[in-house]
Amino acid sequence: MNRTPNPSADLTDFDFDAAYREAEAQRRAAMDDVWRGANAALATAGSNALRSAQRLAHRLARRAARGLRASPAA
């Protein structure tokens, strides 16, 4: 069944420092992935907003050039 009656005896050969270093590296890699995704989402949203603002500005400029008011008089 069990090789040793005491399970903690199996941990004497375990390299806790290496396991800790590996866990830290995995945490850093996961956080890098999260921030990379967040930066990509913000860049996409920002470029879409900029494009929309530019299109609106051009549309308003064309409308002003034709002599039309932006909103009807009340």
N, C-alpha and C positions, 0 to 999 in steps of 0.2 A: 504494500500500500504506500505509505509515506516512507521516504528514504530516511528522514530524521524525525524524531518525535517532537522536536522543537522547531516550528517554522521560522523563527528568527535566526536560526543557525544558517539558513539558506541566504540570508541577507548579508552575511559577512563578506562575501566575495563581490557584492554589488557595488558598482562605482557610482555613488550618489553625486559626486561632483560632476561627473560626465553627464549624468541624467539631468542635473540641474542646468548645465550649460546647453544641452540639447533642448530642454523645455524653454529656456530663455530665447534661443534662436528661433524656435517655432512661434513663440509669442510675437517676436519682432517681425517675422515674416507675415504673420496674420494681420498685424496692425498696418504694415506697409500695404498689403492688399486692400484693406479697408480704406485707407487714405487715398490710394491710387484710384479706386472706384469712385470715391466722393469727389476727387478732383476732376475726374472725367465727367461726372454728372454735372458739376458746376460749370465746367467749360462748355458743355453742350447747351445747358440752359442759358448761359450768358451769351453764346453766339446766336442762339435763336432769338433772344430778346433784342440783341443789337440789330439783327437783320430785320425784325419787325419794326423797330424804331426807324431804321433807315427807309424802309418801304413807306411808312407813314409820312415821314418828312418829304420824300419825293412826291408822294400823292398830294400832299398839301401844297407843295410848291407848284405842281402842275395846275392845281385848282386855282391858286392865286394868280398864276400867269393868264388863265382864261378869264379872270375878272369875276369869279364866283365867290360868294361869301362862304365862310366855313360853316356858318349856321344861319338859318333863316331868321329874319327880324320878327320880333314878337309884336 
